[in-house]
Amino acid sequence: MGAFSIWHWLIVLAVVVILFGGGGKISRLMGDFGKGLKNFKSSMKENEASNDEAKAIDAEKSEKVETVNSDQAAKS
């Protein structure tokens, strides 16, 4: 009958039915995984944008402090 007995084939069939049967569990799982990656990437972009804004604000503050310090030094 071949290399495998009927029990081997039944176990293989059960594994295939569990993995691929029942309404596309694998495709739904991969879709959820894809959505998770997409959300992760968008949150990373938002985080980078907020970091860039914070750096720009810090640069503006440091320029103002330097201007005030140089004005005070010129007055002295």
C-alpha positions as a Markdown table, in Angstrom:
| # | Residue | x | y | z |
|---|---|---|---|---|
| 1 | Met | 0.0 | 0.0 | 0.0 |
| 2 | Gly | 3.0 | 2.3 | 0.0 |
| 3 | Ala | 5.4 | 3.7 | 2.5 |
| 4 | Phe | 2.7 | 5.0 | 4.9 |
| 5 | Ser | -0.1 | 3.2 | 6.6 |
| 6 | Ile | -3.7 | 4.4 | 6.8 |
| 7 | Trp | -3.1 | 6.0 | 10.2 |
| 8 | His | -0.3 | 8.1 | 8.8 |
| 9 | Trp | -2.6 | 9.4 | 6.0 |
| 10 | Leu | -5.4 | 10.1 | 8.5 |
| 11 | Ile | -3.1 | 12.1 | 10.7 |
| 12 | Val | -1.8 | 14.1 | 7.6 |
| 13 | Leu | -5.4 | 14.7 | 6.5 |
| 14 | Ala | -6.4 | 15.9 | 10.0 |
| 15 | Val | -3.4 | 18.4 | 10.1 |
| 16 | Val | -4.3 | 19.7 | 6.6 |
| 17 | Val | -8.0 | 20.1 | 7.6 |
| 18 | Ile | -7.0 | 21.9 | 10.8 |
| 19 | Leu | -4.6 | 24.3 | 9.0 |
| 20 | Phe | -6.4 | 25.0 | 5.8 |
| 21 | Gly | -10.0 | 24.2 | 6.5 |
| 22 | Gly | -12.8 | 26.1 | 8.3 |
| 23 | Gly | -13.3 | 29.4 | 6.6 |
| 24 | Gly | -9.8 | 30.5 | 5.7 |
| 25 | Lys | -8.1 | 30.7 | 9.1 |
| 26 | Ile | -4.7 | 31.1 | 7.6 |
| 27 | Ser | -5.7 | 33.9 | 5.2 |
| 28 | Arg | -7.5 | 35.7 | 8.0 |
| 29 | Leu | -4.4 | 35.3 | 10.3 |
| 30 | Met | -2.1 | 36.6 | 7.6 |
| 31 | Gly | -4.5 | 39.5 | 6.9 |
| 32 | Asp | -4.4 | 40.5 | 10.6 |
| 33 | Phe | -0.6 | 40.2 | 10.5 |
| 34 | Gly | -0.4 | 42.5 | 7.5 |
| 35 | Lys | -2.7 | 45.1 | 9.2 |
| 36 | Gly | -0.5 | 44.9 | 12.3 |
| 37 | Leu | 2.6 | 45.6 | 10.2 |
| 38 | Lys | 0.9 | 48.5 | 8.4 |
| 39 | Asn | -0.2 | 50.1 | 11.7 |
| 40 | Phe | 3.4 | 49.6 | 13.1 |
| 41 | Lys | 4.9 | 51.4 | 10.1 |
| 42 | Ser | 2.4 | 54.3 | 10.3 |
| 43 | Ser | 3.1 | 54.8 | 14.0 |
| 44 | Met | 6.8 | 54.8 | 13.4 |
| 45 | Lys | 6.4 | 57.5 | 10.8 |
| 46 | Glu | 4.2 | 59.5 | 13.2 |
| 47 | Asn | 6.9 | 59.1 | 15.9 |
| 48 | Glu | 9.6 | 60.3 | 13.5 |
| 49 | Ala | 7.5 | 63.3 | 12.5 |
| 50 | Ser | 6.9 | 64.3 | 16.1 |
| 51 | Asn | 10.6 | 63.9 | 16.9 |
| 52 | Asp | 11.4 | 66.2 | 14.0 |
| 53 | Glu | 9.0 | 68.7 | 15.2 |
| 54 | Ala | 10.4 | 68.5 | 18.7 |
| 55 | Lys | 14.0 | 69.0 | 17.4 |
| 56 | Ala | 12.8 | 72.1 | 15.4 |
| 57 | Ile | 11.2 | 73.6 | 18.5 |
| 58 | Asp | 14.4 | 72.9 | 20.5 |
| 59 | Ala | 16.5 | 74.5 | 17.8 |
| 60 | Glu | 14.3 | 77.6 | 17.8 |
| 61 | Lys | 14.5 | 77.9 | 21.6 |
| 62 | Ser | 18.3 | 77.5 | 21.5 |
| 63 | Glu | 18.6 | 80.2 | 18.8 |
| 64 | Lys | 16.5 | 82.6 | 21.0 |
| 65 | Val | 18.7 | 81.9 | 24.0 |
| 66 | Glu | 21.8 | 82.5 | 22.0 |
| 67 | Thr | 20.4 | 85.8 | 20.7 |
| 68 | Val | 19.4 | 86.9 | 24.2 |
| 69 | Asn | 22.9 | 86.0 | 25.5 |
| 70 | Ser | 24.7 | 87.8 | 22.7 |
| 71 | Asp | 22.5 | 90.9 | 23.3 |
| 72 | Gln | 23.3 | 90.8 | 27.0 |
| 73 | Ala | 27.0 | 90.4 | 26.2 |
| 74 | Ala | 26.9 | 93.3 | 23.8 |
| 75 | Lys | 25.3 | 95.6 | 26.4 |
| 76 | Ser | 27.9 | 94.7 | 29.0 |
